[in-house]
Amino acid sequence: MTGIYAENSEGIFKKAVLEAASYASQISNGQVTAVCVGTPNAGEAEKLAQYGVTKLICIDGISAFDAQVYGNEVAKVMSSNGISQVVVANTYEAKSIAPRIAVLMNASMATNVIALPDTSTGFKVKRAAFSGKGFAYVTLDRANKLIAITPNSTELKEQPVSIATETISGSGSGKTTITSTSKAAGKIPLTEAEVVVSAGRGMKGPENWGMVEELADLLGAATACSKPVSDMGWRPHGEHVGQTGITIKPNLYIAIGISGAIQHLAGVSSSKVIVAINKDPEAPFFKAADYGIVGDAFEVIPQLIQAAKAAKN
Ligand SMILES: Cc1cc2nc3c(=O)[nH]c(=O)nc-3n(C[C@H](O)[C@H](O)[C@H](O)COP(=O)(O)OP(=O)(O)OC[C@H]3O[C@@H](n4cnc5c(N)ncnc54)[C@H](O)[C@@H]3O)c2cc1C
């Protein structure tokens, strides 16, 4: 049996969870059980059903996120439902509970998985390694398996089925208490954005970000930045991408006034298409980019804004 951990954000299953559902249904024998903590909003179970999930089990009665409690509860439900293959999306939340689930289920585990398994000899998965600069092929030997897939790296294949929903009571109290939460400022969550407009120190100062935001709005994109930009307080830390920031894999990454240091590329080099805009033709980013514009950002961005507006009209 195949299962997924269906992380929900305020009752909503995001795209990464639907990708996990789609992946699970492609490696299952037709039965996929999703396990979530809390109560999803109306219509959310049906979203999972579009991608082959036949059963949704909601664990009720656990208030705030605690990796230990969630890990224990989810592993218990997976095991008692005969699930041997668990698929999770490689999100921060799922990453913090996946190793616990794997230990409790005595499962082989692979993270950063980017393709369906090759089952011709055993169960071999392809995973991204060295911050996306290489690949590793890993064979999961144990009967129980946990596969954490990288968002935006696998196909979302519709496989509509009907879904049964069951709610059970959870137990256990955590050792941590969430005292307050705050939301990232961007309108589109960075990790889910199909298009990201990112800018670096070449923008000179925070007062110049208006044009970056305008371009992002026109393209339906999230905004991101390099590390020094968030370190200097020009932009919020939630926008910092790279080795020490968020790793993203959008379909289109536009880098403006960013040099392309290896630590920055580590978080963005798996983007499907990269466009670099830099006034220095020798900027390292051009080696990693699919398209490059050599020019002053303060001249290029307004032209891109004009072009985007014209295309919209
Ligand atoms: C351990 C470690 C971890 C790190 N982690 C990260 C990380 O996670 N993410 C990250 O981003 N960095 C990280 N860094 C820092 C990284 O090494 C670089 O210093 C940083 O990415 C540079 O940021 P930048 O490209 O915005 O700035 P700069 O290196 O100053 O580059 C600015 C670029 O803008 C161009 N430019 C200037 N003016 C214009 C203009 N008018 N129009 C167009 N282009 C212009 C310049 O030619 C230049 O290429 C890390 C460093 C270390 C040591």
The ligand as an SDF file (V2000), in Angstrom:
LIG
                    3D

 53 58  0  0  0  0  0  0  0  0999 V2000
   29.0480   30.2860    3.7480 C   0  0  0  0  0  0  0  0  0  0  0  0
   28.3940   31.2260    2.7870 C   0  0  0  0  0  0  0  0  0  0  0  0
   27.0610   31.0670    2.4790 C   0  0  0  0  0  0  0  0  0  0  0  0
   26.4350   31.9380    1.6040 C   0  0  0  0  0  0  0  0  0  0  0  0
   25.1210   31.7460    1.2970 N   0  0  0  0  0  0  0  0  0  0  0  0
   24.5410   32.5330    0.3660 C   0  0  0  0  0  0  0  0  0  0  0  0
   23.1970   32.3140   -0.0440 C   0  0  0  0  0  0  0  0  0  0  0  0
   22.5100   31.4340    0.4700 O   0  0  0  0  0  0  0  0  0  0  0  0
   22.6790   33.1330   -0.9800 N   0  0  0  0  0  0  0  0  0  0  0  0
   23.3830   34.1360   -1.5620 C   0  0  0  0  0  0  0  0  0  0  0  0
   22.8300   34.8590   -2.4020 O   0  0  0  0  0  0  0  0  0  0  0  0
   24.6560   34.3700   -1.1850 N   0  0  0  0  0  0  0  0  0  0  0  0
   25.2460   33.6090   -0.2360 C   0  0  0  0  0  0  0  0  0  0  0  0
   26.5190   33.8630    0.1330 N   0  0  0  0  0  0  0  0  0  0  0  0
   27.1800   35.0880   -0.3720 C   0  0  0  0  0  0  0  0  0  0  0  0
   27.7300   34.9070   -1.7690 C   0  0  0  0  0  0  0  0  0  0  0  0
   29.0310   34.3520   -1.7000 O   0  0  0  0  0  0  0  0  0  0  0  0
   27.7970   36.2530   -2.4880 C   0  0  0  0  0  0  0  0  0  0  0  0
   28.5770   37.1420   -1.7340 O   0  0  0  0  0  0  0  0  0  0  0  0
   26.4230   36.8800   -2.7230 C   0  0  0  0  0  0  0  0  0  0  0  0
   25.5720   35.9620   -3.3690 O   0  0  0  0  0  0  0  0  0  0  0  0
   26.5690   38.1160   -3.5940 C   0  0  0  0  0  0  0  0  0  0  0  0
   25.3540   38.7890   -3.6580 O   0  0  0  0  0  0  0  0  0  0  0  0
   25.0310   39.7280   -4.9170 P   0  0  0  0  0  0  0  0  0  0  0  0
   25.2650   38.9630   -6.1540 O   0  0  0  0  0  0  0  0  0  0  0  0
   23.6990   40.3280   -4.6770 O   0  0  0  0  0  0  0  0  0  0  0  0
   26.0760   40.9100   -4.7330 O   0  0  0  0  0  0  0  0  0  0  0  0
   27.4660   41.2500   -5.4900 P   0  0  0  0  0  0  0  0  0  0  0  0
   28.4150   40.1070   -5.4090 O   0  0  0  0  0  0  0  0  0  0  0  0
   27.8920   42.5530   -4.9750 O   0  0  0  0  0  0  0  0  0  0  0  0
   27.0430   41.3730   -7.0020 O   0  0  0  0  0  0  0  0  0  0  0  0
   26.2470   42.4000   -7.5130 C   0  0  0  0  0  0  0  0  0  0  0  0
   26.1150   42.1770   -9.0080 C   0  0  0  0  0  0  0  0  0  0  0  0
   25.3050   43.1960   -9.5330 O   0  0  0  0  0  0  0  0  0  0  0  0
   25.8540   43.6450  -10.7470 C   0  0  0  0  0  0  0  0  0  0  0  0
   25.4160   45.0140  -10.9300 N   0  0  0  0  0  0  0  0  0  0  0  0
   25.7950   46.1200  -10.2660 C   0  0  0  0  0  0  0  0  0  0  0  0
   25.1150   47.1930  -10.6800 N   0  0  0  0  0  0  0  0  0  0  0  0
   24.2910   46.7680  -11.6380 C   0  0  0  0  0  0  0  0  0  0  0  0
   23.3160   47.4010  -12.4430 C   0  0  0  0  0  0  0  0  0  0  0  0
   23.0720   48.7200  -12.3480 N   0  0  0  0  0  0  0  0  0  0  0  0
   22.6370   46.6480  -13.3500 N   0  0  0  0  0  0  0  0  0  0  0  0
   22.8790   45.3220  -13.4800 C   0  0  0  0  0  0  0  0  0  0  0  0
   23.7780   44.6670  -12.7380 N   0  0  0  0  0  0  0  0  0  0  0  0
   24.4640   45.3790  -11.8200 C   0  0  0  0  0  0  0  0  0  0  0  0
   27.3460   43.5080  -10.5730 C   0  0  0  0  0  0  0  0  0  0  0  0
   28.0010   43.4060  -11.8350 O   0  0  0  0  0  0  0  0  0  0  0  0
   27.4460   42.2360   -9.7670 C   0  0  0  0  0  0  0  0  0  0  0  0
   27.5740   41.1010  -10.5920 O   0  0  0  0  0  0  0  0  0  0  0  0
   27.1680   33.0120    1.0320 C   0  0  0  0  0  0  0  0  0  0  0  0
   28.5230   33.1620    1.3420 C   0  0  0  0  0  0  0  0  0  0  0  0
   29.1240   32.2850    2.2050 C   0  0  0  0  0  0  0  0  0  0  0  0
   30.5830   32.4560    2.5240 C   0  0  0  0  0  0  0  0  0  0  0  0
  1  2  1  0
  2  3  1  0
  2 52  2  0
  3  4  2  0
  4  5  1  0
  4 50  1  0
  5  6  2  0
  6  7  1  0
  6 13  1  0
  7  8  2  0
  7  9  1  0
  9 10  1  0
 10 11  2  0
 10 12  1  0
 12 13  2  0
 13 14  1  0
 14 15  1  0
 14 50  1  0
 15 16  1  0
 16 17  1  0
 16 18  1  0
 18 19  1  0
 18 20  1  0
 20 21  1  0
 20 22  1  0
 22 23  1  0
 23 24  1  0
 24 25  2  0
 24 26  1  0
 24 27  1  0
 27 28  1  0
 28 29  2  0
 28 30  1  0
 28 31  1  0
 31 32  1  0
 32 33  1  0
 33 34  1  0
 33 48  1  0
 34 35  1  0
 35 36  1  0
 35 46  1  0
 36 37  1  0
 36 45  1  0
 37 38  2  0
 38 39  1  0
 39 40  1  0
 39 45  2  0
 40 41  1  0
 40 42  2  0
 42 43  1  0
 43 44  2  0
 44 45  1  0
 46 47  1  0
 46 48  1  0
 48 49  1  0
 50 51  2  0
 51 52  1  0
 52 53  1  0
M  END
$$$$
